Amino acid sequence: MKQKIIFFSSAMLLGAAGAGLAQGSDPFVREAPAQAAPVLQGASAAVPAPAPINLTGVQNVTFGSPRSSQNGGVTRVVFDLPDGVSYTLTPTFSGLRLDVQGARVLPTVSGRLGDNVSEYRAGGGQATLITPYPLSLTAGWQAMEATIGSGGRVLILDFGAGVKGGASPELGKLVRTVAQGSAPSAALAPAPTLPAPLPTGTVSVSTAQTTTARATTAQTTLPPGDTVAPAPGGALPPAPALPGADSQTLSALSGQVPGTPRGALLTPPRIGKNPGQTRVVLDLPPGTAYRIVPGGIGLRVELTGVSVTPQVVQNISPELRSWRAETTPGGAVFTLLTGAPTTPRSGWRAQLLPPASGDLSRLAIDLSPALADLTPLAPQEKLLAAVPAVPAARGMAILALSASYVRPRVVIDPGHGGRDPGAVGAVIEKEVVLDVALRVAALLRAAGVDVVLTRDRDGELNPDKNTDLTLRAKMGTPGTQLFVSIHVNAMDARSALRGYGVETWWNPNHPLSSSLAALLQTHVVNETGAYSQGLKNSQSLAVLRNSRIPAALVEIGYTSHPVDGLNLQDTNYRDRVALGIAQGIREALVTGIVDGGAVGGAGK
């Protein structure tokens, strides 16, 4: 009997772009070091390619129609496995590819399946799950098969920046290429014995695994980034700045090179790769006009007065999955397919640079999902509308006995302090969060809110960490409406490029904590243009669970990421973060978070 083996590959195809000018003429463009394709330990150097798909006799067997769900920072995708179906899994720069044999893959192109799966494409014997970050053999994803209550088998795929597993030996014991009903593979370790079927719709898991997961969650008291040690060699270096670049001015969506158009043929774009950021340089002859159109799948660069040779280059970098050149009646179009959506304010920056030599100007476009809006706020934007007084609550100290309404009170908690620096990378967490907290406090106080800071200088409440966290949470005394903690995130050096953007944590300490977290996340992302990592509640955090009022913790960026670290260093970004937090708090106070409900007595 022919043996079937599982095949994992993380081959990363780097598209080579031709150059009209030598790379040396642009010192800010540099290539990433060559990378060898990882090899699965114990695998033969010569792994045979999967056999061609043969659908003879199985035209009625189909594969596809995945189900998805989001739990905290993990996106789960589940495929049904008909009898006789086999598959291989290939992690790549842009996601996970499934090559399916023994069934017809249903042709499908669908959008977002969750925070960590931005697109699903299927057809021609393959199904691809597009992720906003590259996958390796051991990070960003994991897979297993299980039996559901109906007796059918399913393939379960989990995606997330913090998910571990991938092609590890443990995963190799869980994932099988042969679905129930086909011959087992002697090349694989025996699959673990599955427990008795559970009620319909549930997935069977190991009791030991469940117990361990619950124990870990119960013992967790700190946000994930607080347990990350500083990288031995320091934070990853950012990309070299463009000559004369001004991050405080939004990139122009259109422009024109001085001179008279002559319909010249453009050379392919030149690509510069840096940690967390990819730079695309188009050499434009005199008279060329351009228009940049951001969108959900990337950037469209429309050019007039030039021509191009139609071409497509794929698998370039995590930030640039592919580029396509096409001719148009008046010129040409370059489509840059990015790893994350772009907006007029975020995900990219561009600048038209004068010629380095000759007469070709350079349109330099930086791509990174971590690029946020660093433009300064106008003075009138740094104001909040007044927050109305709230009915006095029992236990609240009132100076005048006749007072029935008082200013709403909130607690702002800048994390860490004193001997506890928090996350250290491009910035030191305790310094940045205190700076942002003071800005939030100033905005709220000007709007009529009574703000209590857990610290207003570099210090801790108690040398003992657990006691310090408990004291912070207990500052939400009777009559206090909300508790908001501010932190900076981080990931270890090996995963640093996977962590960027804003996320907000909540715990089930109060029925309205999740609603407060949602308001904060929405307003901070809207103000900064930062990448949204969504809402998180998969871990029990001491500063949240010990609070008796609606509480949330905002992670305002990753100090370990080379681009996000620059955001955190920028005072304009901090202004925008502070405004977003203040706006979220104000909306929670004024609306009571949910229709018809008040937060600790807050009224409209």
C-alpha positions in Angstrom: 0.0 0.0 0.0 1.4 3.4 -0.9 2.3 5.4 2.1 1.1 9.0 2.5 2.9 11.5 4.5 2.1 15.0 5.7 4.2 17.7 3.9 4.9 21.1 5.4 6.8 23.8 3.6 7.4 27.4 4.3 9.2 28.2 1.1 9.2 31.9 0.6 9.4 33.1 -3.0 11.0 36.5 -3.3 10.0 38.4 -6.4 12.9 40.0 -8.2 12.3 43.4 -9.7 14.4 44.9 -12.4 16.0 48.3 -11.9 16.2 51.3 -14.2 18.8 52.8 -11.8 21.4 51.0 -9.8 20.5 50.2 -6.2 23.5 52.1 -5.0 21.9 55.4 -6.3 19.3 55.1 -3.5 21.0 54.6 -0.1 17.6 54.2 1.6 16.8 51.1 -0.4 18.4 47.9 0.8 17.7 44.2 0.4 16.9 41.8 3.1 19.6 39.1 3.7 19.1 35.9 1.8 17.1 33.3 3.7 17.3 29.6 3.3 14.0 27.7 3.3 13.5 26.0 6.7 13.7 22.2 6.7 11.5 20.1 8.9 13.7 18.2 11.3 14.0 14.5 10.4 12.5 15.0 7.0 14.4 13.8 3.9 16.1 16.5 1.9 14.3 15.3 -1.2 10.6 15.2 -0.4 8.4 14.1 -3.3 5.8 16.5 -4.5 2.2 15.7 -3.8 0.6 13.4 -6.4 -1.5 15.1 -9.0 -5.2 15.6 -8.0 -7.3 12.8 -9.4 -11.1 13.4 -9.1 -12.1 10.3 -10.9 -15.0 8.7 -9.1 -15.2 11.5 -6.5 -16.9 14.2 -8.4 -19.7 14.3 -5.8 -17.2 14.8 -2.9 -16.4 18.4 -2.2 -14.1 20.3 0.2 -14.5 23.9 1.3 -17.2 26.1 3.0 -15.1 26.7 6.2 -16.7 27.8 9.4 -14.9 30.4 11.5 -15.0 32.0 14.9 -13.0 34.5 16.9 -12.0 34.0 20.5 -9.9 36.8 21.9 -6.8 37.0 19.7 -7.3 33.6 18.0 -9.2 33.0 14.8 -10.4 29.4 14.4 -11.3 28.0 11.0 -12.9 24.5 10.7 -13.1 22.4 7.6 -15.2 19.2 7.3 -13.2 16.2 6.0 -15.2 13.8 3.8 -14.1 10.2 3.8 -11.1 9.6 1.5 -9.9 13.2 1.4 -6.2 13.9 2.0 -4.3 17.2 2.1 -1.0 18.9 2.6 -0.4 22.2 4.5 2.1 24.8 3.4 2.8 27.9 5.6 4.0 30.9 3.5 4.6 34.6 3.7 1.0 35.3 3.0 -0.9 32.6 4.9 -1.6 28.9 4.8 -2.2 26.9 1.7 -4.1 23.5 1.6 -3.5 21.2 -1.4 -6.5 18.9 -1.4 -6.7 15.4 -3.0 -9.7 13.2 -3.3 -12.3 15.9 -3.5 -13.4 18.9 -5.6 -12.4 22.2 -3.9 -15.4 24.5 -4.1 -14.3 27.7 -6.0 -14.7 30.6 -3.5 -13.3 34.0 -2.8 -14.5 35.5 0.4 -13.5 38.3 2.7 -12.4 38.4 6.3 -13.0 35.3 8.4 -11.7 36.9 11.6 -8.9 39.2 13.0 -6.2 36.8 11.7 -7.6 35.6 8.4 -8.2 38.5 6.1 -9.3 36.5 3.0 -10.2 33.0 1.9 -9.6 31.8 -1.6 -10.3 28.3 -3.0 -10.4 26.5 -6.3 -8.3 24.3 -8.6 -7.5 21.8 -5.8 -6.2 24.4 -3.4 -7.6 26.5 -0.5 -5.7 29.5 0.8 -6.2 31.3 4.1 -4.6 34.8 3.8 -3.2 36.1 7.1 -2.0 39.7 7.9 1.4 38.3 8.9 3.8 35.6 7.6 3.6 32.1 8.9 6.6 29.9 9.9 6.8 26.2 10.6 6.2 26.8 14.3 4.5 30.2 14.8 1.3 32.0 13.9 -0.8 28.9 13.5 -1.6 25.4 14.6 -3.7 22.5 13.2 -5.3 19.3 14.5 -8.1 16.9 13.5 -11.0 16.0 15.7 -14.3 14.1 15.7 -17.5 16.1 16.4 -20.6 14.8 18.0 -22.2 13.7 14.7 -19.3 11.4 14.1 -17.8 13.4 11.2 -14.1 14.5 11.2 -12.9 18.1 10.9 -9.7 19.9 10.4 -9.3 22.7 13.0 -6.9 25.6 12.2 -6.1 28.3 14.7 -4.4 31.5 13.7 -3.0 34.3 15.9 0.2 36.3 16.5 0.7 34.4 19.7 -0.3 30.9 18.5 2.4 28.3 18.7 2.5 24.8 17.1 2.7 24.8 13.4 4.9 22.0 12.2 6.3 21.1 15.6 6.8 17.4 16.4 3.7 17.6 18.7 1.6 18.9 15.8 2.9 16.2 13.6 1.3 13.7 15.9 -2.1 15.4 15.8 -2.5 16.4 12.1 -3.1 13.6 9.6 -3.3 13.8 5.8 -5.7 11.0 5.6 -9.3 11.5 6.7 -11.3 8.7 8.3 -12.1 6.0 5.7 -8.7 6.1 3.9 -5.7 4.0 4.5 -3.6 5.3 7.4 -0.1 6.5 6.8 2.8 4.5 8.3 5.1 7.5 8.0 3.1 9.3 10.7 3.1 8.7 14.4 -0.2 7.1 15.6 -2.9 9.6 16.1 -4.0 10.0 19.7 -7.0 8.1 20.9 -10.0 10.4 20.7 -12.5 10.5 23.6 -16.1 9.5 23.3 -18.2 11.8 21.0 -19.4 15.0 22.6 -22.8 16.6 21.9 -23.4 17.7 18.4 -21.5 20.9 17.4 -18.7 20.5 19.9 -15.1 19.6 19.2 -13.4 16.9 21.3 -10.3 17.9 23.1 -8.0 16.3 25.7 -9.1 16.7 29.3 -5.5 17.2 30.3 -5.1 20.0 27.8 -8.3 21.7 29.0 -7.3 21.6 32.6 -3.8 23.0 31.8 -5.3 25.8 29.8 -7.7 26.8 32.6 -5.0 26.7 35.2 -2.8 28.9 33.1 -5.5 31.4 32.6 -6.4 31.5 36.3 -2.9 32.2 37.3 -2.2 35.0 34.7 -2.2 38.4 36.3 -0.2 40.5 33.9 -0.8 41.6 30.3 1.0 39.4 27.8 3.6 42.1 26.9 4.7 42.5 30.5 6.3 39.0 30.5 8.6 39.7 27.5 12.3 40.3 28.3 14.1 43.0 26.3 15.8 41.7 23.1 19.5 41.0 23.8 20.6 43.1 20.9 18.0 45.8 21.4 14.9 46.5 19.3 14.9 45.8 15.6 16.2 48.9 13.7 13.6 50.9 11.7 13.9 51.4 8.0 16.1 54.3 6.9 14.1 57.5 6.6 13.4 58.9 3.1 15.5 62.0 2.4 13.5 65.0 3.3 10.5 62.9 4.5 8.0 64.6 6.8 5.9 62.0 8.8 3.8 64.9 10.2 2.2 65.5 6.7 -0.2 63.1 5.2 1.1 61.6 1.9 -0.3 63.3 -1.2 -2.8 61.1 -3.0 -1.8 62.7 -6.3 1.0 64.6 -7.9 3.0 65.2 -11.1 6.7 65.1 -12.0 7.8 68.4 -13.5 8.4 68.4 -17.3 6.7 67.3 -20.5 5.4 63.7 -20.8 7.0 61.7 -23.5 5.3 58.3 -23.1 8.4 56.5 -21.9 8.4 52.8 -21.0 8.7 52.4 -17.2 11.1 49.9 -15.7 9.8 47.5 -13.0 9.6 48.9 -9.5 12.6 48.5 -7.2 12.0 46.9 -3.9 13.7 47.6 -0.5 13.0 45.2 2.4 13.5 46.2 6.0 12.2 44.6 9.2 8.4 45.2 9.3 8.4 47.5 6.3 8.8 47.2 2.5 9.7 50.1 0.2 8.6 50.3 -3.4 10.3 52.8 -5.7 8.9 53.8 -9.1 11.2 55.7 -11.4 9.1 58.3 -13.2 10.1 60.3 -16.3 9.3 64.0 -16.6 5.7 64.9 -16.9 4.3 61.7 -15.3 1.2 62.3 -13.3 0.2 59.8 -10.5 -2.8 59.1 -8.3 -2.6 56.7 -5.3 -5.9 54.9 -4.3 -5.8 53.1 -1.0 -8.1 50.2 -0.5 -8.9 47.0 1.4 -6.4 44.9 -0.5 -3.6 47.4 -1.0 -2.7 50.4 -3.1 -3.5 51.2 -6.7 -1.0 53.6 -8.4 -2.5 55.2 -11.5 0.0 56.8 -13.9 -0.5 58.9 -17.0 2.0 59.8 -19.7 3.9 56.5 -19.5 3.7 52.9 -20.6 4.6 49.6 -19.0 5.2 46.0 -19.9 2.4 43.9 -18.3 3.9 41.9 -15.5 3.0 40.2 -12.2 5.5 39.4 -9.4 4.3 37.5 -6.3 5.4 36.5 -2.8 7.7 39.5 -2.3 7.5 40.2 1.4 5.1 40.1 4.3 4.0 43.7 3.6 3.9 43.3 -0.2 2.4 40.1 -1.4 2.5 40.9 -5.0 2.6 43.7 -7.6 0.9 43.9 -11.0 1.7 46.3 -13.9 -1.1 46.8 -16.5 -1.5 49.2 -19.4 -4.4 51.7 -19.6 -5.6 53.9 -22.4 -3.8 56.9 -21.0 -0.9 55.3 -19.2 -0.4 52.5 -16.7 -1.6 51.1 -13.4 0.5 49.4 -10.7 -1.5 47.4 -8.1 0.3 46.7 -4.9 -1.4 43.8 -3.0 -0.5 44.4 0.7 -0.7 42.2 3.7 -3.2 44.4 5.4 -5.8 47.0 4.3 -4.7 50.5 3.6 -6.5 53.8 4.2 -5.8 57.4 3.2 -4.2 57.8 6.7 -2.5 54.5 7.5 -0.7 51.4 6.2 1.5 53.4 3.8 3.4 56.6 3.2 4.7 58.0 -0.1 6.9 60.8 -1.3 8.0 62.1 -4.7 11.8 62.5 -4.6 13.9 64.5 -7.1 16.2 62.5 -9.4 19.3 60.9 -7.9 20.9 61.1 -11.3 19.6 61.7 -14.8 16.0 62.9 -15.2 14.0 60.2 -13.5 12.2 61.3 -10.3 11.4 58.6 -7.7 8.0 57.9 -6.2 8.9 56.1 -3.0 6.1 54.2 -1.2 6.6 52.6 2.2 4.3 49.8 3.1 3.6 48.5 6.6 0.4 47.7 8.5 2.0 49.4 11.5 2.3 52.8 9.8 -0.2 55.1 11.6 -1.4 58.7 11.4 1.3 60.9 12.9 -0.1 64.2 11.7 -0.5 66.8 14.5 -4.0 67.6 15.9 -5.3 71.1 15.4 -5.9 73.0 18.6 -9.7 72.8 18.2 -9.4 69.0 17.9 -7.7 68.7 21.3 -11.0 69.5 23.1 -13.8 67.3 24.4 -17.4 68.3 24.6 -18.5 68.8 28.2 -19.6 65.8 30.2 -22.8 66.3 32.2 -22.8 65.8 36.0 -24.1 62.5 37.4 -26.4 61.7 40.3 -24.4 61.4 43.5 -23.9 57.8 44.4 -24.0 56.2 47.9 -20.6 56.3 49.6 -19.4 59.3 47.6 -17.9 62.2 49.6 -20.0 65.4 49.0 -18.8 68.8 50.1 -22.3 70.3 50.1 -25.0 68.2 51.8 -27.5 69.6 49.4 -25.6 68.5 46.3 -27.4 65.9 44.3 -25.2 65.9 41.2 -21.4 65.7 41.0 -18.8 65.4 38.4 -18.4 61.9 37.0 -15.2 60.2 38.3 -12.9 57.9 36.4 -9.6 56.2 37.3 -6.8 56.4 34.8 -4.0 53.8 35.5 -0.6 54.3 33.7 0.9 50.9 34.1 4.2 50.1 35.9 6.4 52.8 37.3 9.4 53.1 39.7 11.6 50.0 39.7 9.2 48.3 37.2 9.9 49.7 33.7 7.4 47.5 31.9 8.2 46.6 28.3 11.5 48.0 27.0 12.3 48.4 23.3 12.0 51.4 21.1 10.5 53.1 24.2 10.2 52.4 27.9 6.7 51.5 28.7 6.4 53.2 32.1 7.4 56.6 30.6 5.1 56.5 27.5 2.0 55.4 29.4 2.5 58.1 32.0 2.8 60.7 29.3 -0.4 59.5 27.6 -2.3 59.2 30.9 -1.5 62.8 31.7 -2.7 63.9 28.3 -5.9 61.9 28.8 -6.4 63.4 32.3 -6.0 67.0 30.9 -8.6 66.4 28.2 -11.2 64.8 30.6 -10.7 67.5 33.3 -11.3 70.2 30.8 -14.6 68.5 29.9 -15.8 68.3 33.5 -14.6 64.9 34.6 -13.1 64.2 38.0 -9.9 62.2 37.1 -8.0 60.0 39.6 -4.5 58.9 38.5 -3.1 55.8 40.1 0.3 57.6 39.7 1.3 61.0 38.3 5.0 60.5 38.5 7.6 57.7 38.1 6.8 55.5 41.1 4.9 52.4 42.2 2.1 52.1 44.8 3.9 49.2 46.5 7.2 47.4 45.9 5.4 44.1 45.8 3.9 43.6 42.3 0.7 41.8 43.4 0.0 44.3 46.1 0.7 47.1 43.6 -1.9 45.8 41.2 -4.5 45.2 43.9 -4.1 48.8 45.2 -4.5 50.1 41.7 -7.7 48.2 41.1 -9.1 49.2 44.5 -8.9 52.9 43.6 -12.2 52.4 41.9 -14.1 53.5 45.1 -17.9 53.8 45.4 -19.1 56.6 43.1 -16.4 56.0 40.5 -17.8 55.3 37.1 -14.9 53.7 35.1 -11.4 52.3 35.4 -9.0 52.5 32.4 -5.5 51.1 32.4 -2.9 52.1 29.8 -0.1 49.9 28.7 2.5 49.3 25.9 2.8 45.9 24.3 5.8 43.8 23.3 6.7 40.4 21.8 9.9 38.4 22.1 12.7 39.0 19.6 11.7 35.9 17.4 8.2 37.1 17.0 8.7 40.9 17.1 7.5 41.5 13.5 4.2 39.8 14.3 3.1 42.3 17.0 1.8 45.8 16.0 -1.2 47.9 16.5 -3.8 48.6 19.3 -5.7 46.1 21.3 -8.0 46.4 24.4 -8.5 43.9 27.1 -11.5 43.3 29.4 -12.4 40.7 32.0 -15.9 39.6 33.2 -15.5 41.6 36.4 -18.5 43.7 35.4 -21.3 43.3 32.9 -20.3 46.5 31.1 -16.5 46.0 30.9 -16.7 44.5 27.4 -18.8 47.5 26.1 -16.3 49.9 27.6 -13.4 48.1 25.9 -15.2 48.2 22.6 -15.7 52.0 22.8 -12.0 52.6 23.7 -10.8 50.3 20.9 -13.0 52.0 18.3 -12.0 55.5 19.2 -8.3 54.9 19.6 -8.1 53.1 16.2 -10.2 55.8 14.5 -8.0 58.6 15.9 -4.6 57.0 15.2 -5.3 54.9 12.1 -3.4 52.2 13.9 -3.9 48.6 13.0 -6.7 47.1 15.2 -5.8 43.8 17.0 -9.3 43.8 18.4 -10.7 43.0 21.8 -9.1 40.5 24.1 -10.4 38.6 27.1 -8.6 35.3 27.0 -6.5 36.0 30.1 -7.4 37.0 33.6 -5.6 40.3 34.4 -5.3 41.3 38.1 -5.8 45.0 37.5 -9.1 44.3 35.8 -10.6 41.3 37.6 -10.1 43.0 41.0 -12.0 46.1 39.9 -15.7 46.3 40.9 -16.6 48.8 38.2 -16.4 48.6 34.4 -12.7 48.3 33.6 -10.6 47.9 30.5 -6.9 47.9 29.6 -5.6 49.5 26.4 -2.4 48.4 24.8 -1.5 51.4 22.6 1.3 49.8 20.5 4.2 47.5 20.4 7.6 48.8 21.6 9.2 45.7 20.1 8.1 46.5 16.5 10.4 48.7 14.4 7.6 50.7 12.9 5.2 50.7 15.8 8.1 51.7 18.1 8.5 54.9 16.0 4.8 55.6 16.5 5.2 55.4 20.2 8.1 57.8 20.1 6.1 60.4 18.3 4.3 63.0 20.4 1.6 63.5 17.7 0.7 59.8 17.9 0.5 60.0 21.7 -1.8 63.0 21.3 -4.1 60.9 19.1 -4.0 57.9 21.4 -4.9 60.2 24.4 -7.7 61.8 22.4 -9.1 58.4 21.4 -9.1 57.1 25.0 -10.7 60.3 26.3 -13.4 60.1 23.6 -14.1 56.5 24.5 -14.5 57.4 28.1 -16.7 60.4 27.4 -19.0 58.3 25.2 -19.2 55.7 28.0 -20.1 58.3 30.6 -22.6 60.2 28.4 -24.4 57.2 26.9 -24.1 54.8 29.8 -22.2 52.5 27.3 -25.5 50.7 26.4 -28.9 52.1 25.5 -31.0 52.6 28.6 -28.2 51.7 31.0 -26.1 53.9 33.1 -22.6 53.4 34.3 -22.4 53.8 38.0 -25.1 56.3 37.9 -24.0 58.3 34.9 -26.9 59.9 33.1 -27.3 61.4 29.7 
